[in-house]
Amino acid sequence: MNQRNKKVLSAKNAQKDLTKYASAKKAKVLARFFKTGVGEYGEGDVFLGIMVPQTRILAKQYAELVLKEVTQLLKSPIHEERLLALFILIAQFEKGTEKQRENIFKFYLANTKYINNWDLVDLSAPKIVGAYLEDKNRIILKKLAQSKDIWKRRIAILATFQFIKNNDFNDALAITTLLIHDEHDLIQKAVGWMLREIGKRDQAVEERFLRKWHKTMPRTMLRYAIERFPQKLRRFYMFW
């Protein structure tokens, strides 16, 4: 492509390209799935009806979008535009210098109010927050876990997925302990999921933790944690 016909990388053009994939039918389904009704956790979120693979394709095309333009996408009321912004940030983080990675990490934490649904957190927190903190002090995760904001708490536990993948379980278990009696369903599921991921790599570690907490932790959290266990072992933890 010659320079004259090269597409300008801007938030406006990214938004236009996203609408090409929009589906009113899928938008209705996604709005229900992500609980956008009054009083629900995703209240007010707006969907275009675009699937994640399509958003990933656009993220590759806009991978060099400058931060000012990415910010416009991240602050959008439209869910898929915020997700596109996060995919772009991940791409830039993975290819960036240490200073660029630090800037993206700080930008992410400064804008958590826009990372406000579980898929946005799950697809980005391990790859930015977790990846940045792999070789650094992780005290920020404790602060996030103690927040009143559900999405900051979910960021805290999902960030540890990056460590779990490398068989580093200490911080995941520490954050799990902080969240062990969290009343929100989305936190209970996330914590149980991370415990299950630990167990996939070292079941003995997961079981040591469960033997201490399984009687008092929320049942939703426990069910997620023991999902892969044999039936007899699941029954032991659920009913012992």
C-alpha positions in Angstrom: 0.0 0.0 0.0 1.4 3.4 -1.0 1.6 6.2 1.5 -1.2 8.1 -0.1 -3.7 5.2 0.4 -2.4 4.2 3.8 -5.2 4.3 6.5 -4.8 7.0 9.2 -4.5 5.3 12.6 -7.0 7.2 14.7 -9.7 6.3 17.2 -12.3 7.6 14.8 -11.2 5.3 12.0 -11.0 2.4 14.5 -14.6 3.1 15.6 -15.7 3.1 11.9 -14.0 -0.2 11.3 -15.6 -1.8 14.3 -19.1 -0.9 13.1 -18.5 -3.0 10.0 -18.7 -6.0 12.2 -21.7 -4.9 14.3 -24.8 -7.0 14.7 -27.9 -5.8 16.3 -29.0 -9.4 17.1 -25.7 -10.3 18.7 -25.8 -7.0 20.6 -29.0 -7.9 22.3 -27.6 -11.3 23.3 -24.4 -9.8 24.6 -26.3 -7.1 26.6 -28.2 -9.8 28.4 -25.1 -12.0 28.9 -23.1 -9.2 30.4 -25.9 -8.1 32.7 -26.5 -4.6 31.5 -29.9 -4.1 33.1 -30.8 -1.7 35.9 -29.0 -2.8 39.1 -26.9 -5.4 37.4 -23.1 -5.3 37.4 -22.9 -4.2 33.8 -25.6 -1.6 34.0 -25.5 0.9 31.1 -22.9 -0.9 29.1 -23.5 -0.6 25.3 -22.8 -3.4 22.8 -22.4 -3.3 19.1 -22.6 -7.1 18.8 -19.0 -7.8 17.8 -17.2 -11.1 18.6 -13.8 -11.1 20.2 -11.9 -12.6 17.2 -13.1 -9.7 15.0 -11.9 -7.2 17.6 -8.5 -8.9 17.8 -8.1 -8.6 14.0 -8.7 -4.8 14.3 -6.3 -4.6 17.2 -3.5 -5.9 15.0 -4.3 -3.3 12.4 -4.3 -0.5 15.0 -1.4 -1.8 17.1 0.6 1.4 16.6 -2.2 3.7 17.6 -0.9 6.5 19.8 -1.9 6.6 23.5 -4.1 9.7 23.1 -6.2 7.9 20.5 -6.2 4.6 22.6 -7.5 6.7 25.5 -10.5 7.8 23.4 -11.4 4.2 22.7 -10.9 3.1 26.4 -13.2 5.9 27.6 -15.9 5.0 25.2 -19.4 3.9 26.5 -19.2 1.1 23.9 -17.9 -2.2 25.2 -16.2 -3.4 22.1 -14.3 -0.1 21.7 -13.0 -0.4 25.2 -12.0 -4.0 24.5 -10.2 -2.9 21.3 -8.3 -0.3 23.3 -7.1 -3.1 25.8 -6.0 -5.4 23.0 -4.0 -2.6 21.5 -2.4 -1.8 24.9 -1.5 -5.5 25.3 0.2 -5.6 21.8 2.1 -2.4 22.6 3.1 -3.8 26.1 4.4 -7.0 24.7 6.6 -5.3 22.1 7.5 -2.3 24.3 10.7 -1.3 26.1 10.8 -1.5 29.9 9.9 2.2 30.1 7.0 1.8 27.6 5.8 -1.2 29.6 5.9 0.8 32.8 3.9 3.6 31.2 1.2 1.2 29.9 1.0 -0.4 33.4 0.5 3.0 35.1 -2.0 4.0 32.4 -3.9 0.8 33.0 -4.1 1.3 36.7 -5.1 5.0 36.3 -8.0 4.0 34.1 -9.5 1.0 35.8 -12.9 2.7 35.9 -13.2 2.0 32.2 -12.1 -1.7 32.6 -15.5 -2.4 34.0 -16.7 -5.8 33.0 -15.4 -9.2 33.6 -14.2 -10.0 30.1 -12.3 -6.7 29.9 -10.5 -7.6 33.2 -9.9 -11.2 32.3 -8.4 -10.6 28.9 -6.1 -7.8 30.0 -5.1 -8.0 33.7 -2.8 -11.0 33.4 -1.1 -9.7 30.3 -0.5 -6.2 31.6 -0.6 -6.0 35.4 0.6 -9.6 36.0 3.2 -9.5 33.3 4.6 -6.2 34.5 4.8 -7.3 38.1 6.5 -10.6 37.4 9.9 -9.4 38.5 8.7 -6.5 40.8 7.2 -5.8 44.1 3.5 -6.9 44.0 2.1 -4.9 46.9 -0.2 -3.1 44.6 -2.2 -6.3 44.2 -3.1 -6.2 47.9 -4.3 -2.7 47.6 -6.5 -3.6 44.6 -7.8 -6.6 46.4 -8.9 -4.5 49.3 -10.8 -2.0 47.1 -14.5 -1.5 47.3 -14.6 -1.6 43.5 -15.4 -5.1 42.2 -13.3 -4.6 39.0 -10.2 -3.7 40.9 -10.6 -6.7 43.1 -11.1 -8.9 40.0 -8.0 -7.3 38.5 -6.0 -8.2 41.6 -6.8 -11.9 41.4 -6.7 -12.2 37.6 -3.3 -10.6 37.5 -2.0 -13.5 39.5 -2.9 -15.8 36.6 0.3 -14.7 34.9 2.3 -15.9 38.0 0.3 -19.2 38.2 1.2 -20.0 34.6 4.9 -19.9 35.7 4.2 -22.1 38.8 4.5 -19.2 41.1 1.5 -19.5 43.5 2.3 -17.5 46.6 0.7 -14.2 45.5 -2.3 -15.9 44.1 -2.9 -17.6 47.4 -2.3 -14.4 49.3 -4.8 -12.5 47.2 -7.2 -15.4 47.5 -7.0 -15.3 51.3 -7.9 -11.6 51.2 -10.9 -12.3 49.0 -11.9 -15.6 50.6 -15.2 -14.3 52.0 -16.0 -11.8 49.2 -19.7 -11.6 48.7 -19.8 -10.8 45.0 -20.4 -13.7 42.7 -17.9 -12.5 40.1 -15.1 -12.4 42.6 -16.0 -15.8 44.0 -15.9 -17.3 40.5 -12.6 -15.6 39.7 -11.0 -16.8 42.9 -12.2 -20.4 42.5 -11.0 -20.3 38.9 -7.5 -19.3 40.0 -7.4 -22.0 42.7 -8.4 -24.5 40.0 -5.6 -23.3 37.8 -3.2 -23.8 40.7 -4.5 -27.3 41.1 -4.0 -28.1 37.4 -0.3 -27.5 38.0 0.1 -28.7 41.6 -3.0 -30.3 43.1 -1.2 -30.7 46.5 -0.8 -27.0 46.8 -4.5 -26.4 46.1 -5.6 -29.0 48.5 -3.5 -27.7 51.3 -5.3 -24.4 50.8 -8.7 -26.0 50.5 -8.3 -28.0 53.7 -7.9 -24.8 55.6 -10.7 -22.9 53.9 -13.2 -25.2 52.3 -15.7 -25.2 55.2 -16.1 -21.4 55.3 -15.4 -20.2 51.8 -18.5 -19.4 49.6 -19.9 -22.5 47.9 -19.6 -20.9 44.4 -15.9 -20.3 45.0 -15.4 -23.9 46.2 -17.4 -25.4 43.3 -15.2 -23.5 40.8 -12.0 -24.6 42.7 -12.8 -28.3 42.7 -14.4 -28.6 39.3 -11.7 -30.8 37.9 -11.4 -33.1 40.9 -12.8 -36.7 40.8 -16.4 -36.9 42.0 -15.4 -38.6 45.3 -12.9 -35.8 46.1 -15.4 -33.1 45.1 -18.0 -34.6 47.5 -15.4 -34.7 50.3 -14.8 -30.9 50.0 -18.4 -30.0 49.5 -19.9 -32.1 52.3 -17.1 -32.9 54.8 
